[in-house]
Amino acid sequence: MRAVALGRPCASRVAYLSCLLDRLPPAARSFAAGCLAAGTFAAPTFAAALLACLASCGDAPEEDDAALVELERFAFVPAASVRLAPGVVVQNARPLLVERFETTREQAAAFLATLPEDAVRSRLSGEGDGARSLPQCGLDLAEARQLCASRGLRLLTASEWLRCAVGRGGSAWPFGARWESVANTAELRLSRATPVGSFGQGASPEGVHDLVGNAAEWVDGTLDGGESLAWAMGGSWASLQRPMVRLGDGGALEVARVELDPRTRDETVGLRACADAEELFVRLAPRLPRGGWAAPRLRALGRSVGPEAKDVLVRARERVDNAALRLLAEGAGS
């Protein structure tokens, strides 16, 4: 499904949504507030899921709601192989759930609290409520891996990341034809990271945001087999826009990435986590609400992940007989 911007809501709708924000549990409030402030949503079905969340969370048990909010942060990326050049294929062999947005400082806070005091990392991580929705930068590659693992997730491989960025058609840009102001890159001269998802029109068709700018993202491995240097992919607020892939001189494939010492900690380098889709559905299922107040929200989320997720959800339900998975599958198949 193509990501679209719904535009800034009218004043009366903003007032209405602002009132409803106070009914959300803390885990969902900052995410919803960011969407409202940006005035854009990833897709109509995702907007529907958000509105269902706002309308129904007043009576939601917070633990169940937190699990559902966690699942809503992922985009479903079907398995695919994409040929980019002779001998160069990128792929995700199995369907993935990929974070829609770069991992935020709020999501990293619990993990960072377990690490020894480090002045450089603290300076690049930031503090305060206003920083919670910014991408978590300032971690080296090992720390980025550890953060993902602490959440039961992992980094994307270089091949998986590029597959998300070029889609199934091998597009040079996640959002299709190039146009201006769809990413936080150096052209905008903001000179800083912005809250994740601020540039809704820059999302990929599968609903993954900020692949072109905001923060470059650590990945596992490289495409060229190099081991001494690691890759951070996609560019950042400090780099100029460039296509995800292009053919350079002599027909060599050029990929949007920077090569770094894996021990690098930098204010422009963050991360994005992922997981095998079926495994994450199975793991989260016992914590999800099973109906009632959450039924419309679960169906809306199913529609958001799309029909290709239905078979994955059915397989997950065969492993864990769970009403929430049934509702998600119903939404995906509708």
N, C-alpha and C positions, 0 to 999 in steps of 0.2 A: 504494500500500500504506500502510495506516495505521501510523504510528509508535507503538510500544508500549514500555513499560518492562518489562524482564525481572526487575527486582528485584535485591537484593543477593545475590551467591552465598553459599552456605554456607561455613563456615570451611575445610573440607577442599578445596573447589574454589578458594577464594581462595589457599590455600597452593600448590596445584598450579599455578594460573595465575601466581603470583608467581615460582615457579621457572622457568617457561617464559619469563617476561619477559627473563631474562638471556640467552636465546638469540637475541633479536631484534637486528637491526642498529640503530644509534643513531636512524636516521630514523623507525623504527617504534616504538621502545621507549617514548618519551614519550607517543605517541598511545594505545598499548595500556594504559599505566599509568593514564592519565587515565580511560579507560573503566572499568578495574577499580576505581579509587578511587571513581568516581561510582556504581558499582553498576548502571548503566543502559546500554542499547545502543539504537541508533536503530531497529532492526527485527530480527526473528528471523534473516532472511537475512544482515543485516550482522553480527550476532553470530556466525553460522556462518562468515562470511568471516574474522572476527577470530580465532576458534578455529583455523581452518585455517592462518591466518598463524602463530599461536603454535606449532602443532604441526609446521610444516614449514620454518620459517625457519632452522633450524640449519645447513642445507647450502645456503642460498640465496646466490648471488652478490650482493654488496651493491649494485652498480650496478643490476642488474635488480630487486632488491627495492625500491630507492628509487623507481624508476619506478612500480612496482605500488602502493606505499604512497601515492604522489602521486595516482594514479587513484582509489584507495579513498576519498580525501577529498572526492570529488565526488558529488553527487546528480544523477540524470537528471531533467530537467524537460521534459516533452513540449511541443511547440508548442501554444499555445491562445490564444484571445481571450475575455475575460471582460467582460461589460457590467455596470458597477457602478451606473450612473445614466443617465438620458437624456443621450446625447451623450458619455458617458465610458466608454471601453473601454480596458482594459489588456491587454497581450499580450506574448508572445515569439513572434515570427514563425517562428523556427526552433527545433528542440530545443536545449536548453542543458545543459551540465554546470556546475552551480553548487556552490561550496564548501559542504559540509554545515555547516561551522562558520565563524565569523568568522575572518579571517586572523589568525594568531597572531604573537606576538613572535618565536618561533623561525623562522617562515616569512619574516619581514621582516628578519631579522638581516643577511643578505648584502647586501640592498639598502641598509639603513641605513649599513652600513660604507662605502659609496661616497659618502655625502653629507658635506658639510663639517660641522665641529663646530658644534653648535647646542645651547645649554644648555636651552632650553625643550623642544625635541624630545626630548633625552636624558632630561630629568626625566619626561616623559610616556610614555616608552617602557619604562623600567625595565630592570633587569639581573638576572643570576643565574638558576640553574636553575629556581627556583621560579616565575619569571615567564614561562617559555618558552611555556606553554600558555594564557596570558592573551591576550585580544584586543589586537592592535596598535592603540593609540590615539595621539593626539598628532601626526598628520600632517594637513597641510592638503589640500585637494582635489587640487591639482596633484601633490603627493607621493604621494597615494593612487593616482592614475592611473599615475604612474611606477613605483610598486611593482608594480602589476598587470602593466604592460608588461614589467618586468624578468623576470617569470615566464611570459611568453607569454600573458597573460590580460588581462582588462579589468574595469572596474567594470560592474555591472548598470546599465541605465537605470532611471529612476524607474518607468516602466511595467513593465519586466521584474521589478523588485524587488517591486512590489505584486502582480503576477500570481503570484509565488512565495508571497507572504504570504496571499493570499485563496484560493488554489487555483483549481480550474476551476469551482467552484460559487459563487464570490464570497462566501465566509464572512467574517464580521467578525473572526474569530480564526484563526490558522494551525492551531490544534489543535482547532477546532470549538467546542463549547459552552464558555463561560467557566467556569473554576474556579480555585481559589487555588493558589499555589506551583508554577506551571508556568513561571515566568520570573524572572530576576533583575531585579526592579524595586523602586522605592522602598518598596513595601509590606513587603518582607522586612527592610528596615533593615540590610542588609549594608554599605552605603555604600562599595562597591568592586566592581570587576569580579571575576568568577569564571572558572575555567578553562572554555574553550569546551566546549559540549555537556554542561554539568553538570546541565541540566534536561531530561532526555530526553523527558518527557511533553509538553514544549512544542514538539516538532518538528512540521513540516507533514506531510501525508500522503506527500509526495514525499521526506521525509527531510532537510529543511533546518531547522537548529536556531537558537535564539536570535534569532528574528525580532522578538519582542516586547520583549526587554530585553537586559541585559548591556552591549552597546555599541550606540549608534545607528550607522548605516552610511552613509557617503558614497555617493551615486549620481550618475550622469551625467544632467544635464538635470532638468527638472521636468515636472509634468503641466499646469501652467497657462501654460507658455511664458515664464515669467519668466527673465531673464538676469542681473540684478544680484546676486541671492542664490542660493545653492546649497541643495540639500536633503540632510539626513541623516535616514534613515528608520528607524522601528521603536521608538524609545525606548531607554532605558538603565537602568542601576542607579540613576540619580539621578532618574528620572521615574516617575510613577504609570502603572500599566497603563491602556492605552486600546485600543479596537478599531482594527484596521488601517483600516477605513473605517466611516463612519456618515453618515446624513443629518442635517444640522443644521437650524437655523431656515430656513424658506423652501425646504426641500428641497435646499439646497446640500450637495455631497459634502465631507465632512471626512476628511482622510487623516492617518495617524500619521506626522508628520515634524516636524523643526525647520528653520527657514530661517536660514541662516548666511552670513556673508561667506565666500567660498571660501578666504580666507587664514587662516581660523580653525584654531587647533590647540587641541584640548580633550581632557581626560582621559576624556570620555564618548563620544567619536566615533571609531569605527574604520571597517572596510571589509570587504567580502566580494567575492571575485573570481569570474569566470565565463568561459566560452568557448563558442563554437559546438561542439556535441557532436561532430559528424562530424569537424570539423577537429582537435579535441583528440585524439580516438581515433587519427586518422591520424598526428598528430605524435608521440604517445607510443608507438605500435605498435613501432617499431624498438628501443626501449629496454626493452620488456616481456619477461619470460621467456616461452618458447614452449611450455612443457609440463613434464613431469617433476614435480619437487617442487611446482611452482606450478599444475599443472592443476586440482586441487580448489579452490584459492583463486580462480583465474580464473573457474571456473564459478560459484562462490558469489557472486562480485562481479557476474557477469552476472545471476544471480537477483535480486540486490539492486537493480540498476538497473531491472529489470522488463521485461516483454514488449514494451512500446512502444519500447524501445531496440533491439530486434532488427533492424528495418529499417535503422536508422542504422548499426549495426555491419556489416550486410551491405554497405551502400554504401561504408563505410570500407574493408572488405576488398577490394572491387572496385578500389579505388585502391592499396591496399598489401596484397599477398598475404601474410598474416601468421597464424601458428598461434595466437598469443595472441588475436587478434580472433576467430578461429574458436571458440575455447573460450569467450570472453565471449558470443558470439552463441548458442552452445549453451546456456549457462546462462540467458540472457535468454528463450530459447524454451521452457525446460523448465517 
